[in-house]
Amino acid sequence: MKQFIVSVAILAFTFPIFSWNNHAGITYLILKDHWKGKPTPKVKVESLKSFLSKEKSSIQETLSISEEWALKKLPHLTPTIESLKFSKTTKDADLVLSFYKALRVNPNHKAALYIQAVPKRNGTKLPLDQLTTLNEKGKLVNETFLSLQEGQIIGADEVLVSATDEPDYDLDLYLFEDNGSEVGKIYGFGSQPFGNPAIEFSSQAPFHMGFYYEPGIIFALAGFLKQTYPEYRIHQFTELSKLAFRTGHPYWGYRFAGWALHYIQDLTQPYHSSVLPRVSAAKQIGVQLVSIVGYQSPKNNMINFISGRHTLIEEYQYYLIRNLIETKNWNHPVANSITEFSEQSFVKWQGIDLLRGNVCKEAYDAGDPMDEQLENLDIPKYETLYEPTHPIHTILGTLLHNTSKHTRAYLDALK
């Protein structure tokens, strides 16, 4: 049974793990009227090196607060080794690299000064190789990224929209011992717990997924499924955001908040909060038993069906959100689900300690009905956008309403 779950975990998480494929577009819709009746806050663009140089003495204290919290919350997390910890005596030339290593993120991440133009507009375009180290750029080739200059004044919404997409660009790649990187050997995350370490984008999966409500027998047989880290990242970037706002660096206050929101938004996606929706532990055991005696098709079909629906909902969402923004179709039912909120749908951010019970449990509970509804649509893969009345929009609207709800709650608490 353990061998079976390992095989499922490898196969099911080898397709692109981008949760919501269009964080920037979704966040644009969420923020479209967020500051309704008030002017959108303006911020001065600042390089990461400048922020770190001015706040050297506070950075490590802030990171230590997150680590102390995470070590209590995540039993599988190991402490950061002493040589990686950020120091206020770090030379300016080494600040960014030292900061990345203290965070235990990809040290090659490029914190470029840019915005993702949503919707598209003219400007000085930023080449993708100045934004990401990804070999396979995927859908990033469809997007427009514009260069910014330090000192330039832009809207806080532009910072947030861009930043919510950024962690997918490479922030959590190659961090495990078996990813073939030097930092993977010293960061202390061990071997990649699930997914295929040989596939580039798969190495970020344990940082963007959180399995907290699987049946006890599944965790007993596959404890590695508990080895996830989105809460670690949310806490790190939230504390850094608070520090930036507190010390007069609003650009980085919003950018770090956007990074934290990326992981929160990921956890609102049911396929990132449940390993195999609608597949009970008993069924998983049964499928494994018949595979042992030579009948592999039930296991292969189960994995293919689940991964197919996962891919379908993310692909469809990507192209739909792009279309809604390009056509300004704000009356579409999915756009309405994201942008219109009544008092009944308002929630208050309960803090990172209650994230599992509020955000993750809601997504996990939504997994079974969502997966069944998608199966009943009998759409094997994304091919075209459907009329607004198509039932796929009811499914997607419900899920993205939750994403919007928790994004707004987080931002309101941060404010």
C-alpha positions in Angstrom: 0.0 0.0 0.0 2.8 2.4 0.8 4.5 1.6 -2.5 1.2 2.3 -4.2 0.8 5.7 -2.6 4.4 6.6 -3.4 3.7 5.7 -7.1 0.5 7.8 -7.0 2.3 10.7 -5.5 5.0 10.6 -8.1 2.6 10.3 -11.0 -0.1 12.6 -9.9 2.3 15.5 -9.2 4.5 15.4 -12.3 2.2 17.6 -14.4 2.7 21.4 -14.0 2.0 22.4 -10.4 0.8 25.9 -10.8 -2.5 25.7 -8.9 -4.3 28.8 -10.2 -2.5 29.3 -13.5 -3.2 33.0 -13.5 -2.7 34.5 -10.0 -2.0 37.9 -11.5 -5.3 37.9 -13.5 -7.4 36.7 -10.6 -5.8 39.2 -8.3 -6.4 42.0 -10.8 -10.1 41.2 -10.7 -10.1 41.0 -6.9 -8.4 44.4 -6.6 -10.4 46.0 -9.4 -12.7 47.7 -6.9 -10.9 46.9 -3.7 -10.1 50.6 -3.0 -13.6 51.7 -4.2 -14.2 55.3 -3.2 -10.6 55.9 -2.2 -7.5 56.5 -4.3 -5.3 53.5 -4.8 -2.2 53.8 -2.6 0.9 54.9 -4.5 4.4 53.5 -3.7 7.9 54.3 -4.7 9.7 51.4 -6.4 12.7 50.2 -4.4 15.3 47.4 -5.2 15.5 44.5 -2.8 19.2 45.3 -2.2 18.2 48.8 -1.0 15.6 47.5 1.3 17.9 44.9 2.8 20.8 47.5 3.2 18.6 49.9 5.2 17.0 47.2 7.4 19.9 44.8 8.0 19.5 44.8 11.7 15.9 43.8 11.6 15.9 41.1 8.9 17.3 38.2 10.9 15.1 39.0 13.9 12.1 38.9 11.6 13.2 35.6 10.0 13.9 34.1 13.4 10.3 34.9 14.5 9.0 32.9 11.5 11.4 30.0 12.1 10.4 29.8 15.7 6.8 29.7 14.8 7.3 27.2 11.9 9.4 24.8 14.0 6.5 24.5 16.5 3.9 24.1 13.8 5.8 21.8 11.4 7.5 18.8 13.1 9.2 17.9 9.8 10.9 21.2 9.4 14.6 21.3 10.5 16.2 24.5 11.8 18.2 26.7 9.5 21.9 26.0 9.9 23.9 28.8 11.6 26.0 29.6 8.5 22.8 30.4 6.5 21.3 32.9 8.9 21.2 36.5 7.8 23.6 38.9 9.6 23.5 42.6 10.0 27.3 42.6 9.2 26.7 41.1 5.7 28.5 43.1 3.0 26.2 45.0 0.7 27.5 43.0 -2.3 26.2 39.8 -0.7 23.0 41.0 0.8 20.5 39.5 -1.7 22.1 36.1 -1.9 22.4 36.0 1.9 18.8 36.9 2.2 17.6 34.2 -0.1 19.7 31.6 1.6 18.4 32.7 5.0 14.8 32.3 3.7 15.8 28.9 2.2 14.5 29.8 -1.3 16.1 29.5 -4.7 19.3 31.6 -4.4 19.1 32.3 -8.2 15.7 34.0 -8.0 15.7 37.4 -9.7 13.8 40.0 -7.8 13.6 42.2 -10.9 11.9 45.6 -10.7 8.9 45.0 -13.0 5.1 44.8 -13.2 3.0 42.2 -15.0 0.9 44.3 -17.3 -2.7 43.1 -16.6 -4.4 44.1 -18.8 -1.6 44.4 -21.5 -0.2 47.8 -22.3 2.8 49.4 -23.8 6.1 50.0 -22.0 9.7 48.8 -21.8 9.4 45.0 -21.9 11.4 42.9 -19.5 12.9 39.8 -21.1 11.8 36.5 -19.4 15.4 35.5 -18.7 15.6 38.6 -16.4 12.6 37.4 -14.5 13.0 33.6 -14.1 15.5 30.8 -14.3 12.9 28.3 -15.5 14.0 26.4 -18.6 10.4 25.7 -19.6 8.7 29.1 -19.5 5.2 27.7 -20.0 2.4 30.3 -20.2 4.8 33.1 -19.1 5.5 33.6 -22.8 1.9 34.8 -23.2 2.3 37.5 -20.6 3.6 41.1 -20.8 6.2 42.1 -18.2 7.3 45.8 -18.1 10.6 47.1 -16.5 10.5 49.6 -13.7 13.1 52.0 -12.5 14.1 52.5 -8.8 12.3 55.6 -7.5 9.4 55.3 -10.0 5.9 55.8 -8.5 3.3 53.1 -9.2 0.0 51.8 -7.7 0.0 49.3 -4.9 -2.5 47.2 -6.9 0.2 46.8 -9.7 2.7 45.6 -7.1 0.2 43.1 -5.6 -1.0 41.8 -9.0 2.5 41.1 -10.1 3.8 39.7 -6.9 1.0 37.1 -6.4 2.3 35.3 -9.5 6.0 35.6 -8.7 6.6 32.5 -6.5 5.8 30.3 -9.4 8.7 31.8 -11.4 11.3 29.7 -9.5 11.3 30.8 -5.9 10.8 27.2 -4.6 12.7 25.2 -7.2 15.6 22.8 -6.5 15.5 23.0 -2.7 15.6 19.3 -1.8 18.6 17.0 -1.5 17.7 15.0 -4.6 17.2 18.1 -6.9 20.8 18.3 -7.9 21.5 21.7 -6.4 24.1 22.8 -3.9 21.5 24.5 -1.7 19.4 21.4 -1.6 22.3 19.7 0.3 22.4 22.4 3.0 18.9 23.7 3.4 17.7 20.8 5.5 14.5 19.9 3.7 15.7 16.3 3.0 14.6 14.4 -0.1 11.7 15.7 -2.1 8.7 14.0 -0.3 6.5 13.7 -3.4 6.4 14.6 -7.1 9.3 13.7 -9.4 12.6 15.3 -8.4 13.8 14.9 -12.0 11.1 17.3 -13.3 11.9 21.0 -12.9 8.5 22.4 -11.9 7.7 19.4 -9.7 10.3 20.4 -7.1 8.1 23.3 -5.9 5.0 21.2 -5.2 5.6 20.6 -1.5 5.8 24.3 -0.9 2.5 25.1 -2.8 0.3 22.2 -1.5 -1.0 21.3 1.9 -2.5 18.0 2.8 -4.0 18.2 6.3 -7.3 16.3 6.1 -6.5 13.0 4.5 -7.8 9.8 6.2 -5.6 8.6 9.1 -4.7 5.4 7.3 -3.3 7.4 4.4 -1.1 9.4 6.7 -0.1 6.3 8.5 1.1 4.6 5.3 2.4 7.8 3.6 3.6 10.2 6.3 5.6 12.0 3.6 2.4 13.7 2.5 2.6 15.8 5.7 5.9 17.2 4.6 4.6 20.4 3.0 5.7 24.0 3.6 3.2 26.6 2.3 2.5 27.8 5.9 6.2 28.4 6.4 6.3 30.7 3.3 3.1 32.5 4.2 4.5 33.3 7.7 7.9 34.4 6.4 6.6 36.8 3.8 3.8 38.1 6.1 6.4 39.0 8.8 8.7 40.6 6.1 5.7 42.6 4.8 4.9 43.9 8.2 8.5 44.8 8.7 8.6 46.7 5.4 5.5 48.7 6.1 6.6 49.4 9.7 10.0 50.8 8.5 8.8 52.9 5.6 9.2 50.5 2.6 5.7 50.2 1.3 6.8 48.8 -2.1 8.3 45.8 -0.4 5.4 45.7 2.1 3.0 45.1 -0.8 5.4 42.8 -2.7 6.0 40.5 0.2 2.3 40.5 0.9 1.8 39.4 -2.7 4.2 36.6 -2.3 2.4 35.4 0.8 -0.9 35.6 -1.0 0.3 33.3 -3.7 0.5 30.4 -1.3 -2.8 31.3 0.4 -4.5 31.4 -3.1 -2.9 28.0 -3.9 -4.4 26.5 -0.8 -7.9 27.5 -1.9 -7.5 25.2 -4.9 -9.1 21.8 -3.9 -6.5 19.7 -5.8 -3.8 21.4 -3.7 -5.5 20.5 -0.5 -6.5 16.9 -1.3 -4.3 14.2 -2.8 -7.1 12.2 -4.6 -10.6 13.7 -4.3 -13.4 11.2 -4.2 -11.0 8.2 -3.9 -11.5 6.7 -0.5 -8.7 4.9 1.4 -10.7 1.6 0.8 -10.7 2.2 -2.9 -7.1 3.0 -3.0 -6.3 -0.2 -1.2 -8.6 -2.2 -3.6 -7.0 -0.7 -6.7 -3.6 -1.6 -5.3 -4.6 -5.2 -4.6 -5.8 -5.8 -8.1 -2.6 -4.1 -9.5 -0.5 -6.6 -7.5 -2.1 -9.5 -9.4 -1.5 -7.8 -12.8 -4.5 -5.5 -13.4 -2.8 -2.1 -13.8 -5.6 -0.3 -15.7 -7.7 0.6 -12.6 -4.8 2.3 -11.0 -3.7 4.1 -14.2 -7.2 5.2 -15.0 -7.7 6.6 -11.5 -4.5 8.7 -11.7 -5.2 9.8 -15.2 -8.8 10.9 -14.4 -7.8 12.9 -11.3 -4.8 14.6 -13.0 -6.9 15.3 -16.1 -9.6 17.1 -14.2 -6.9 19.0 -12.2 -5.3 20.1 -15.4 -8.7 20.9 -17.0 -9.9 23.3 -14.3 -6.5 25.2 -14.2 -6.2 25.4 -18.0 -9.8 26.6 -18.3 -9.4 29.1 -15.6 -6.3 30.6 -17.2 -7.8 31.2 -20.6 -11.1 32.4 -19.1 -9.6 35.0 -16.8 -7.4 36.3 -19.7 -10.5 36.6 -21.9 -12.6 38.4 -19.2 -9.9 41.0 -18.7 -9.2 41.5 -22.4 -12.9 41.9 -23.2 -13.8 43.7 -19.9 -16.7 41.3 -19.5 -17.3 42.2 -15.8 -20.9 40.7 -16.0 -19.7 37.2 -16.6 -20.8 34.9 -13.8 -17.2 34.0 -12.9 -16.1 37.7 -12.8 -19.1 38.4 -10.6 -18.1 35.6 -8.3 -14.7 37.2 -7.8 -15.6 40.9 -7.7 -19.0 41.2 -6.0 -19.2 40.6 -2.2 -22.1 40.9 0.2 -21.8 41.2 3.9 -22.8 37.5 4.1 -19.7 36.4 2.2 -17.3 38.6 4.1 -14.8 36.8 6.3 -12.2 38.0 8.7 -8.6 36.9 8.5 -8.1 34.6 11.5 -4.3 34.5 11.2 -1.8 31.9 10.1 -2.5 29.6 13.1 -6.1 29.0 11.9 -5.2 28.8 8.2 -5.8 25.0 8.0 -9.2 25.2 9.6 -10.4 28.1 7.6 -8.8 28.0 4.1 -7.6 24.4 3.7 -10.6 22.6 5.2 -12.9 24.6 3.0 -10.9 23.6 -0.1 -10.6 20.0 1.0 -14.4 19.8 1.6 -15.0 21.3 -1.9 -12.8 18.7 -3.5 -15.3 15.8 -3.8 -18.3 17.7 -5.2 -16.1 19.7 -7.5 -14.4 16.6 -8.9 -17.7 14.8 -9.4 -19.2 17.8 -11.2 -16.2 18.1 -13.5 -16.4 14.4 -14.3 -20.1 14.7 -15.2 -19.2 17.5 -17.6 -17.3 14.9 -19.7 -14.8 17.4 -20.9 -11.5 15.5 -21.3 -9.3 18.6 -21.7 -9.5 22.3 -22.3 -10.2 23.2 -26.0 -12.5 26.2 -26.0 -14.3 28.7 -23.7 -18.0 28.0 -23.3 -21.1 30.2 -23.1 -21.5 32.0 -19.7 -24.4 29.7 -18.8 -22.2 26.6 -19.1 -22.0 24.7 -15.7 -18.2 24.8 -15.7 -18.6 28.5 -14.8 -20.7 27.6 -11.7 -17.9 25.3 -10.5 -15.1 27.8 -11.2 -17.1 30.7 -9.8 -17.6 28.9 -6.5 -13.9 28.1 -6.2 -12.6 31.5 -7.2 -15.2 33.2 -4.9 -13.3 31.5 -2.0 -10.0 32.6 -3.4 -11.2 36.2 -3.6 -12.8 36.0 -0.1 -9.6 34.9 1.6 -7.4 37.3 -0.5 -9.5 40.2 0.7 -9.5 39.0 4.3 -5.7 38.8 4.3 -5.3 42.3 2.7 -7.8 43.9 5.1 -5.9 42.4 8.1 -2.6 43.6 6.7 -4.0 47.1 6.2 
